Amino acid sequence: MPANLGTIILLPLRYLLMAGCLSALVFFLGIKSLIIAAGGLVAVAVLIWPQAGLAMTIVAVMNLQTWGKLGDVTGAALFPSIAKIMGALTLLAWLFNVLRTKTTPIITWQMSIGASFVALCAASLVYAPDPTSGSIMLTKILTNFMLYFLIANLITTITHLQRFTFIFLITGLICSSIALYQYFSPASDITALEAMLKFATQEGAVVNPEDLASGNFKRPSGTVGHHNWLSLFMISVIPLSVVFLKKYFHPWVRIIAGISLITGFIATVLTHDKLGLVGLVFIVIMVLSTQLLKINRGIFGAAIFFGIISFALLPDSYKERVLSIANIAKSESTSARLELQRVSWDIFIENPLLGVGYGNYGAAYMEQDSYLVEQVKYLMNAGSSYQITDIGAHNMYLEVLCETGIIGLTLCLLFFFFAIRDLLHAKRLALNGQSPDCDADLVRAIMICLSAFIFGATFLHGLEQKPLWILLGFSVAALRVMQNRCTPAINP
């Protein structure tokens, strides 16, 4: 029998045998036992290849934030989830490799400042009026810091950096695709009341009851649990779509990047979020000013055409809610955010040095005399999953200031400053050394993504959001990779 004919015959038999074995396992062990067995195999794979565990952890934290929680976790400070399990296994695998190979962990000035900030957040619970709320938020920032640490230590080559930034892009594509499904599928509609009762765990598109002439409109949440966080995530990943579409010539990479760019833009618009519009404008300015994308007649013409088509297709509700200055000024959303930010400043004035305690903005706010406090109490009494810790200042820097004081905000800003500085250094190494041009553009894109998040957090409390810590981890890894890869040119 010819070899190729044997292969053609044996290949389907092999798959039939695998299907038969799988069916037998299901019959004798049951579905749950099979899932446990599969989980065991995944655990072994992660312990052998920690980079695989890191990839699965990033996918889990970005795309399984709602669906990946195991059991009823309402109000729990520490709860099991797929992301935490994958992260813990990856950490164990990394520790085992460090001990086996006797390598030194990567610890930079940026990481030390970040660790100091997290340590201050933990120490602030000693004097916080509500340590329970603080412990819930502290758990989030600790797990985020661990993810940041693993990214910084496990991404060691330019191939790793390209792959993991592309994985991050794919998580954005998955999130935006689900957001589009939520928006266009009536089965995903949830009322505003249902959204508040399931706050931060939304699995559909909220039918917003704002009194607009254009009527009700829907706001998808993707896989991140809230439409505000969806827009912040999208503006943090779109620049990566630009660089992979522009510089990486494998056709499938460019196709995926192109789809991600389109779906990310549409999902950002469909959130009807003013932050999304400001973020998109910020990205365009950064992409052009950093020369990530150089304008020529073709690109300029395509941009004009795309802009005209996009504006023509914009929902009337978007034009009325986001583009109308008059509606923005009289919006209850605007007044509520200004109220939240005013209170955060008042709390800071009373506790200027160390703040009221990490994770305690909500507890301090509930002591205020405000109509918003009455609304929160009503929701909590109505059985909502809305918690005190869900109350945010809608400005990350004001929230950090009122919770950890001047010292905390200084450490936070230094943390971000060193991250941007590291990326600028990595870009210079790529440009001056013997690295391909696409490497410098990848670093530029990471810097724009991080800058977009840092800028967008002026309008949203985003310190515990996963994209921030993933991008911060990429900033450490990028500098390390470029230092190892690029040999600076020697001037004669």
C-alpha positions as CSV (number, residue, x, y, z in Angstrom):
1,M,0.0,0.0,0.0
2,P,1.4,3.4,-0.9
3,A,2.5,5.5,2.1
4,N,0.3,8.4,1.3
5,L,-2.7,6.1,0.8
6,G,-2.0,4.5,4.2
7,T,-1.9,7.9,5.8
8,I,-5.3,8.9,4.2
9,I,-6.9,5.7,5.5
10,L,-5.2,5.7,9.0
11,L,-5.9,9.3,9.8
12,P,-9.7,9.1,10.1
13,L,-9.3,5.7,11.9
14,R,-7.0,7.5,14.4
15,Y,-9.7,10.1,15.1
16,L,-12.4,7.5,15.3
17,L,-10.3,5.7,17.9
18,M,-9.9,8.9,19.9
19,A,-13.6,9.6,19.7
20,G,-14.3,6.0,20.9
21,C,-12.0,6.4,23.9
22,L,-13.5,9.7,24.8
23,S,-17.0,8.2,24.6
24,A,-15.9,5.3,26.8
25,L,-14.5,7.7,29.4
26,V,-17.7,9.7,29.5
27,F,-19.7,6.5,29.8
28,F,-17.6,5.1,32.7
29,L,-16.5,8.2,34.5
30,G,-19.2,10.8,33.7
31,I,-18.9,14.3,32.4
32,K,-17.7,15.8,35.7
33,S,-14.9,13.3,36.1
34,L,-13.8,13.8,32.5
35,I,-13.7,17.6,33.1
36,I,-11.6,17.0,36.2
37,A,-9.3,14.7,34.2
38,A,-9.0,17.3,31.5
39,G,-8.2,19.9,34.1
40,G,-5.5,17.7,35.5
41,L,-3.9,17.4,32.0
42,V,-4.0,21.2,31.6
43,A,-2.4,21.5,35.1
44,V,0.4,19.2,34.1
45,A,0.9,21.1,30.8
46,V,1.1,24.4,32.7
47,L,3.7,23.1,35.1
48,I,5.8,21.9,32.2
49,W,5.3,25.1,30.1
50,P,4.7,28.1,32.3
51,Q,4.3,30.4,29.2
52,A,1.3,28.3,28.2
53,G,-0.1,28.9,31.6
54,L,0.5,32.6,31.3
55,A,-1.3,32.7,27.9
56,M,-4.3,30.8,29.4
57,T,-4.4,33.1,32.4
58,I,-4.5,36.2,30.2
59,V,-7.4,34.8,28.2
60,A,-9.2,33.8,31.4
61,V,-8.9,37.2,33.1
62,M,-10.0,39.1,30.0
63,N,-12.7,36.8,28.6
64,L,-13.9,34.8,31.6
65,Q,-14.2,37.5,34.2
66,T,-18.0,36.8,34.5
67,W,-18.4,33.2,33.3
68,G,-15.1,32.0,34.9
69,K,-16.2,32.5,38.5
70,L,-16.9,29.2,40.3
71,G,-19.9,29.3,42.6
72,D,-21.7,32.1,44.3
73,V,-19.0,34.7,45.0
74,T,-21.1,37.7,45.9
75,G,-19.3,39.8,48.6
76,A,-16.4,37.3,48.9
77,A,-12.9,38.8,49.3
78,L,-11.3,35.7,47.8
79,F,-13.2,33.3,45.5
80,P,-12.2,30.6,43.1
81,S,-12.2,31.3,39.4
82,I,-10.6,29.8,36.3
83,A,-8.3,32.8,36.1
84,K,-7.0,32.4,39.6
85,I,-6.5,28.7,39.3
86,M,-4.5,29.2,36.0
87,G,-2.5,32.0,37.6
88,A,-1.7,30.0,40.6
89,L,-0.5,27.0,38.5
90,T,1.6,29.4,36.4
91,L,3.2,30.9,39.5
92,L,4.0,27.4,40.8
93,A,5.6,26.5,37.4
94,W,7.6,29.7,37.4
95,L,8.8,29.1,41.0
96,F,9.8,25.5,40.2
97,N,11.8,26.6,37.1
98,V,13.5,29.4,39.2
99,L,14.6,26.9,41.8
100,R,15.6,24.3,39.3
101,T,17.7,26.6,37.1
102,K,18.8,28.9,40.0
103,T,17.9,32.0,38.0
104,T,17.3,35.4,39.6
105,P,13.8,36.8,39.3
106,I,13.5,40.1,37.3
107,I,13.0,43.0,39.7
108,T,13.3,46.5,38.2
109,W,12.8,50.0,39.7
110,Q,9.4,50.1,38.1
111,M,8.4,46.8,39.8
112,S,9.8,48.0,43.1
113,I,7.7,51.1,43.0
114,G,4.6,49.1,42.0
115,A,5.3,46.7,44.9
116,S,5.6,49.7,47.3
117,F,2.3,51.1,46.1
118,V,0.6,47.7,46.6
119,A,2.2,47.4,50.1
120,L,0.9,50.8,51.0
121,C,-2.6,49.8,49.9
122,A,-2.3,46.7,52.2
123,A,-1.0,48.7,55.1
124,S,-3.8,51.2,54.8
125,L,-6.3,48.6,55.9
126,V,-4.9,49.0,59.4
127,Y,-6.6,52.4,59.8
128,A,-9.4,51.9,57.2
129,P,-13.0,52.3,58.6
130,D,-14.2,49.3,56.6
131,P,-11.4,46.7,56.4
132,T,-13.8,44.2,54.8
133,S,-14.3,46.4,51.8
134,G,-10.6,47.1,51.7
135,S,-9.7,43.3,51.8
136,I,-12.0,42.7,48.8
137,M,-10.2,45.3,46.7
138,L,-6.8,44.4,48.1
139,T,-7.3,40.8,46.8
140,K,-8.0,42.2,43.3
141,I,-4.9,44.4,43.2
142,L,-2.7,41.6,44.7
143,T,-3.8,39.1,42.0
144,N,-3.3,41.8,39.3
145,F,0.2,42.5,40.6
146,M,1.0,38.8,40.5
147,L,-0.1,38.7,36.8
148,Y,2.1,41.7,36.1
149,F,5.0,40.0,37.8
150,L,4.6,36.8,35.9
151,I,4.4,38.7,32.5
152,A,7.6,40.6,33.4
153,N,9.4,37.4,34.2
154,L,8.1,34.9,31.7
155,I,8.3,37.0,28.5
156,T,12.0,36.8,27.7
157,T,12.3,36.9,23.9
158,I,10.9,39.1,21.1
159,T,8.9,36.0,19.9
160,H,7.3,35.8,23.3
161,L,6.5,39.5,23.3
162,Q,4.9,39.3,19.8
163,R,2.9,36.2,20.8
164,F,1.6,37.5,24.1
165,T,0.7,41.0,22.7
166,F,-1.1,39.1,19.9
167,I,-2.9,37.0,22.5
168,F,-4.0,40.2,24.2
169,L,-5.3,41.4,20.9
170,I,-7.3,38.2,20.4
171,T,-8.9,38.6,23.8
172,G,-10.0,42.1,22.7
173,L,-11.4,40.5,19.5
174,I,-13.3,38.0,21.5
175,C,-14.7,40.6,23.8
176,S,-15.7,43.0,21.0
177,S,-17.3,40.2,19.0
178,I,-19.4,39.1,22.0
179,A,-20.3,42.8,22.5
180,L,-21.6,43.0,18.9
181,Y,-23.6,39.8,19.5
182,Q,-25.1,41.3,22.6
183,Y,-26.0,44.5,20.8
184,F,-27.7,42.9,17.8
185,S,-29.2,39.8,19.5
186,P,-32.6,40.5,21.3
187,A,-31.9,37.5,23.4
188,S,-29.1,39.3,25.1
189,D,-31.2,42.3,26.2
190,I,-31.4,43.1,29.9
191,T,-33.2,45.9,31.5
192,A,-31.5,48.7,33.5
193,L,-32.9,47.3,36.7
194,E,-31.6,43.8,35.9
195,A,-28.2,45.4,35.1
196,M,-28.1,47.1,38.5
197,L,-29.2,43.9,40.3
198,K,-26.3,42.1,38.5
199,F,-23.9,45.0,38.6
200,A,-20.4,44.3,37.1
201,T,-21.5,40.8,36.1
202,Q,-23.7,41.8,33.1
203,E,-23.8,39.2,30.3
204,G,-25.8,41.2,27.8
205,A,-26.7,44.6,26.5
206,V,-28.4,47.0,28.8
207,V,-31.5,48.7,27.4
208,N,-30.8,52.1,28.7
209,P,-33.8,54.1,29.9
210,E,-32.3,57.6,29.5
211,D,-34.9,60.1,28.3
212,L,-33.6,60.7,24.8
213,A,-35.7,61.8,21.8
214,S,-34.3,58.9,19.9
215,G,-35.7,56.4,22.4
216,N,-34.0,53.7,24.4
217,F,-30.6,52.3,23.3
218,K,-28.5,49.3,24.2
219,R,-25.1,49.3,25.8
220,P,-23.1,46.0,25.4
221,S,-20.6,44.8,28.1
222,G,-18.7,42.2,26.2
223,T,-16.8,39.8,28.5
224,V,-15.8,42.4,31.1
225,G,-19.1,42.9,32.9
226,H,-19.8,46.6,32.2
227,H,-20.0,48.9,29.2
228,N,-17.7,51.5,30.7
229,W,-15.0,48.9,31.2
230,L,-15.6,47.6,27.7
231,S,-14.8,51.0,26.2
232,L,-11.7,51.3,28.4
233,F,-10.5,47.8,27.3
234,M,-11.1,48.6,23.6
235,I,-9.1,51.8,23.6
236,S,-6.3,49.8,25.3
237,V,-6.1,47.2,22.6
238,I,-6.9,49.0,19.3
239,P,-3.3,50.3,18.8
240,L,-2.0,46.7,18.8
241,S,-4.5,46.0,15.9
242,V,-2.9,48.8,14.0
243,V,0.7,47.6,14.3
244,F,-0.1,43.9,13.6
245,L,-2.1,45.0,10.5
246,K,0.7,47.2,9.4
247,K,3.9,45.3,10.1
248,Y,3.3,41.6,10.5
249,F,3.0,40.1,7.0
250,H,1.6,36.7,7.8
251,P,-1.8,36.9,6.1
252,W,-3.8,35.3,9.0
253,V,-2.2,37.7,11.5
254,R,-3.2,40.7,9.3
255,I,-6.7,39.4,8.8
256,I,-7.2,38.8,12.5
257,A,-5.7,42.2,13.3
258,G,-8.0,43.9,10.7
259,I,-11.1,42.2,12.1
260,S,-10.1,43.2,15.6
261,L,-9.6,46.8,14.6
262,I,-13.1,47.0,13.0
263,T,-14.9,45.1,15.8
264,G,-13.1,47.1,18.5
265,F,-14.0,50.4,16.9
266,I,-17.7,49.4,16.5
267,A,-17.9,48.0,20.0
268,T,-16.5,51.2,21.4
269,V,-19.1,53.2,19.6
270,L,-22.0,50.9,20.6
271,T,-21.2,51.4,24.3
272,H,-22.5,55.0,23.9
273,D,-19.7,55.9,26.2
274,K,-18.2,59.4,26.1
275,L,-15.0,58.0,27.4
276,G,-14.9,55.8,24.3
277,L,-15.1,58.8,22.0
278,V,-12.4,60.7,23.9
279,G,-10.2,57.6,23.9
280,L,-10.5,57.1,20.2
281,V,-9.5,60.7,19.5
282,F,-6.6,60.2,21.9
283,I,-5.5,57.1,20.1
284,V,-5.6,58.8,16.7
285,I,-3.4,61.7,18.0
286,M,-0.9,59.3,19.6
287,V,-0.7,57.0,16.5
288,L,0.0,60.0,14.3
289,S,2.3,61.9,16.7
290,T,4.5,58.8,17.4
291,Q,4.5,57.9,13.7
292,L,3.2,54.5,14.3
293,L,1.1,55.2,11.2
294,K,2.5,57.6,8.6
295,I,-0.1,59.5,6.6
296,N,0.0,59.3,2.8
297,R,-2.6,60.1,0.3
298,G,-4.0,56.6,0.3
299,I,-4.4,56.4,4.0
300,F,-5.8,60.0,4.2
301,G,-8.4,59.2,1.6
302,A,-9.4,56.0,3.2
303,A,-9.7,57.7,6.6
304,I,-12.0,60.4,5.1
305,F,-14.1,57.8,3.4
306,F,-14.3,55.6,6.5
307,G,-15.1,58.7,8.7
308,I,-18.0,59.8,6.4
309,I,-19.5,56.2,6.3
310,S,-19.1,55.8,10.1
311,F,-20.8,59.1,10.9
312,A,-23.7,58.2,8.5
313,L,-24.1,54.8,10.2
314,L,-23.9,56.2,13.8
315,P,-27.1,55.4,15.8
316,D,-29.2,58.5,16.5
317,S,-28.9,57.6,20.2
318,Y,-25.1,57.9,20.0
319,K,-25.3,61.3,18.3
320,E,-27.7,62.6,20.9
321,R,-26.0,61.1,24.0
322,V,-22.3,61.5,23.1
323,L,-22.0,64.2,20.4
324,S,-24.6,66.7,21.8
325,I,-22.9,69.2,24.1
326,A,-26.3,70.3,25.4
327,N,-27.3,66.7,26.4
328,I,-23.9,66.0,28.0
329,A,-24.3,69.2,30.1
330,K,-27.7,68.2,31.4
331,S,-27.1,64.5,31.6
332,E,-27.7,62.8,35.0
333,S,-24.6,60.7,34.3
334,T,-22.5,63.9,34.1
335,S,-23.9,65.4,37.3
336,A,-23.5,62.1,39.2
337,R,-19.9,61.8,38.1
338,L,-19.2,65.4,39.2
339,E,-20.8,64.6,42.5
340,L,-18.7,61.5,43.0
341,Q,-15.5,63.4,42.2
342,R,-16.4,66.3,44.5
343,V,-16.9,63.9,47.4
344,S,-13.6,62.2,46.7
345,W,-11.8,65.5,46.9
346,D,-13.6,66.3,50.2
347,I,-12.5,62.9,51.6
348,F,-8.9,63.7,50.6
349,I,-8.9,67.1,52.3
350,E,-9.9,65.4,55.6
351,N,-7.2,62.7,55.2
352,P,-4.5,64.3,53.0
353,L,-1.4,62.3,53.8
354,L,-2.5,58.6,53.9
355,G,-6.1,58.8,52.8
356,V,-9.1,57.0,54.2
357,G,-7.8,53.5,53.4
358,Y,-7.5,51.5,50.2
359,G,-10.9,50.2,48.9
360,N,-12.7,52.5,51.3
361,Y,-13.9,55.3,49.0
362,G,-17.4,53.6,48.9
363,A,-17.6,53.3,52.7
364,A,-16.6,56.9,53.1
365,Y,-19.0,58.0,50.4
366,M,-21.9,56.2,52.1
367,E,-21.5,58.6,55.0
368,Q,-22.3,61.5,52.8
369,D,-25.7,63.3,52.4
370,S,-26.4,62.6,48.8
371,Y,-29.3,61.4,46.6
372,L,-26.8,58.8,45.1
373,V,-26.3,57.3,48.6
374,E,-30.1,56.8,48.8
375,Q,-30.1,55.1,45.4
376,V,-27.3,52.7,46.4
377,K,-29.1,51.8,49.7
378,Y,-32.2,51.1,47.7
379,L,-30.4,48.8,45.4
380,M,-28.6,46.9,48.2
381,N,-31.9,46.5,50.0
382,A,-33.5,45.2,46.8
383,G,-31.1,42.3,46.7
384,S,-28.7,43.7,44.1
385,S,-25.2,42.3,43.8
386,Y,-24.1,46.0,43.9
387,Q,-21.7,46.5,46.8
388,I,-20.0,49.4,48.6
389,T,-16.8,48.5,46.8
390,D,-18.5,49.1,43.5
391,I,-18.9,52.8,44.2
392,G,-16.1,54.6,42.4
393,A,-15.0,58.2,41.9
394,H,-15.0,57.8,38.1
395,N,-11.5,59.2,38.2
396,M,-8.7,56.8,39.1
397,Y,-6.4,59.4,40.4
398,L,-8.9,61.1,42.6
399,E,-9.8,57.7,44.0
400,V,-6.2,56.8,44.7
401,L,-5.7,60.2,46.3
402,C,-8.6,60.0,48.7
403,E,-7.9,56.3,49.6
404,T,-4.1,56.4,49.9
405,G,-3.4,60.1,50.2
406,I,-0.5,62.1,48.7
407,I,1.9,59.3,49.3
408,G,-0.2,56.8,47.5
409,L,-0.8,59.0,44.5
410,T,2.9,59.9,44.2
411,L,3.8,56.2,44.2
412,C,1.1,55.4,41.6
413,L,2.2,58.2,39.3
414,L,5.8,57.2,39.6
415,F,4.8,53.6,38.8
416,F,3.2,54.8,35.5
417,F,6.1,57.2,34.8
418,F,8.7,54.4,35.0
419,A,6.5,52.2,32.8
420,I,6.4,54.9,30.1
421,R,10.1,55.6,30.5
422,D,11.0,51.9,30.1
423,L,8.9,51.8,26.9
424,L,10.6,54.9,25.5
425,H,14.0,53.3,26.4
426,A,13.0,50.1,24.7
427,K,11.9,52.0,21.6
428,R,15.3,53.8,21.4
429,L,17.1,50.5,21.7
430,A,15.1,49.0,18.9
431,L,15.6,52.0,16.6
432,N,19.4,52.4,17.4
433,G,20.2,48.7,17.4
434,Q,20.0,45.9,15.0
435,S,16.4,45.1,15.6
436,P,13.8,45.0,12.8
437,D,11.6,48.1,12.4
438,C,8.5,46.1,13.4
439,D,10.0,45.6,16.9
440,A,10.2,49.4,17.5
441,D,6.6,49.8,16.2
442,L,5.4,47.0,18.6
443,V,6.9,48.9,21.5
444,R,5.3,52.1,20.2
445,A,1.9,50.3,20.1
446,I,2.3,49.0,23.7
447,M,3.2,52.5,24.8
448,I,0.1,54.0,23.1
449,C,-2.1,51.3,24.6
450,L,-0.8,52.0,28.1
451,S,-1.0,55.7,27.6
452,A,-4.6,55.4,26.4
453,F,-5.6,53.5,29.6
454,I,-3.8,56.0,31.8
455,F,-5.5,58.8,30.1
456,G,-8.9,57.1,30.0
457,A,-8.7,56.4,33.8
458,T,-9.1,60.2,34.3
459,F,-12.8,59.5,33.5
460,L,-13.2,56.1,35.2
461,H,-11.9,54.2,38.3
462,G,-9.7,51.6,36.6
463,L,-7.0,50.6,39.0
464,E,-8.3,47.1,39.4
465,Q,-8.9,46.6,35.7
466,K,-6.8,43.8,34.1
467,P,-5.7,45.5,30.9
468,L,-3.7,48.1,32.9
469,W,-1.6,45.4,34.7
470,I,-1.1,43.4,31.6
471,L,0.2,46.4,29.7
472,L,2.4,47.4,32.6
473,G,3.9,43.8,32.5
474,F,4.5,44.2,28.8
475,S,6.4,47.5,29.5
476,V,8.9,45.6,31.8
477,A,9.2,42.7,29.3
478,A,9.7,45.0,26.3
479,L,12.7,46.8,27.9
480,R,14.2,43.5,28.9
481,V,13.7,41.9,25.5
482,M,15.2,44.9,23.7
483,Q,18.2,45.1,26.0
484,N,18.9,41.4,25.3
485,R,18.2,41.6,21.6
486,C,19.5,45.0,20.3
487,T,23.1,45.9,20.0
488,P,23.3,49.7,19.9
489,A,25.0,51.1,16.9
490,I,28.5,52.4,17.4
491,N,29.1,55.9,16.1
492,P,32.5,56.3,14.4
